[in-house]
Amino acid sequence: MVIHLHGQAADVERIARFCQKHDLRLIEDASQAAGASFLGKKVGSFGNISAFSLYATKNLATGEGGIIAFNNPSLRQRLSIYSNNGFYQGEVKEPLGDSLRMSDIHASIGSYYLKHLDELNDKRKDIAQYYNKRFEQLPILILPSSENNVFHHYNIVIKRDFPFSFQKAYSFFYKKGIRIKQYYPYTLSSFFKSNPSKTASFLTKNAFCIPMYPSLQEDEIKKIADTVIDYFGGSKS
Ligand SMILES: Cc1ncc(COP(=O)(O)O)c(C=O)c1O
């Protein structure tokens, strides 16, 4: 399963080729990257099955719910049966299932946002471009790449040389009225009590996200960028 994290398309074409070679099925989790492309093809169109969460914070949202995309038409009936308590066209087809139908109201919100998805993603990209430009002067930061990215989050990684404490940074930003967030503060291995990889451990501690959503106003974006620059000792001029 490949996850297009933070809105950044993963190198899914290479992974798809690997799966083909080894006769593996590929699942794409495109929940954070609706509208992103890789090599000119939309994410969610590479996998055998692809999932999109439509939770309220997502680039494409209905409030709650999701979309499953697939390239094998026989899956349509199975998924439909499963999502409707085992029923299909009024008959019980399977003893097992769940009640996972999307309401028309949620679907209509989604249809509206689907029409505006590219435009909303472009706003995110503009904000990211501004952040990237302002933070160029801070070599301590690893900034997100703009390539194939629809910026669900703007995730900043801080290089090892800076003594970063998320709690301290959080208080600093909070006092300025800015909420920063660490989305993934645990490694997968911490749940299995195995040894985490050094890179994974590092990324749980040395990364954080600053606000990123299409309705951010110019003065807010500037204030956020100024505060990041203040925190990491750059110059605001
Ligand atoms: C990458 C990813 N996958 C799956 C999910 C789960 O989505 P949902 O809460 O709609 O089931 C999320 C939600 O945050 C997500 O970001």
Ligand as a Chemical Component Dictionary entry (heavy atoms), coordinates in Angstrom:
data_LIG
# 
_chem_comp.id                   LIG 
_chem_comp.type                 NON-POLYMER 
_chem_comp.pdbx_formal_charge   0 
_chem_comp.three_letter_code    LIG 
# 
loop_
_chem_comp_atom.comp_id 
_chem_comp_atom.atom_id 
_chem_comp_atom.alt_atom_id 
_chem_comp_atom.type_symbol 
_chem_comp_atom.charge 
_chem_comp_atom.model_Cartn_x 
_chem_comp_atom.model_Cartn_y 
_chem_comp_atom.model_Cartn_z 
_chem_comp_atom.pdbx_ordinal 
LIG C1 C1 C 0 -3.661  9.071  4.583 1  
LIG C2 C2 C 0 -4.971  8.807  5.280 2  
LIG N1 N1 N 0 -5.551  7.599  5.122 3  
LIG C3 C3 C 0 -6.732  7.309  5.722 4  
LIG C4 C4 C 0 -7.382  8.225  6.515 5  
LIG C5 C5 C 0 -8.658  7.829  7.187 6  
LIG O1 O1 O 0 -9.732  8.497  6.642 7  
LIG P1 P1 P 0 -11.183 8.447  7.340 8  
LIG O2 O2 O 0 -11.038 9.092  8.671 9  
LIG O3 O3 O 0 -12.073 9.227  6.414 10 
LIG O4 O4 O 0 -11.542 7.019  7.430 11 
LIG C6 C6 C 0 -6.836  9.494  6.674 12 
LIG C7 C7 C 0 -7.522  10.480 7.523 13 
LIG O5 O5 O 0 -6.990  11.287 8.207 14 
LIG C8 C8 C 0 -5.587  9.792  6.050 15 
LIG O6 O6 O 0 -5.013  10.997 6.177 16 
# 
loop_
_chem_comp_bond.comp_id 
_chem_comp_bond.atom_id_1 
_chem_comp_bond.atom_id_2 
_chem_comp_bond.value_order 
_chem_comp_bond.pdbx_ordinal 
LIG C1 C2 SING 1  
LIG C2 N1 SING 2  
LIG C2 C8 DOUB 3  
LIG N1 C3 DOUB 4  
LIG C3 C4 SING 5  
LIG C4 C5 SING 6  
LIG C4 C6 DOUB 7  
LIG C5 O1 SING 8  
LIG O1 P1 SING 9  
LIG P1 O2 DOUB 10 
LIG P1 O3 SING 11 
LIG P1 O4 SING 12 
LIG C6 C7 SING 13 
LIG C6 C8 SING 14 
LIG C7 O5 DOUB 15 
LIG C8 O6 SING 16 
# 
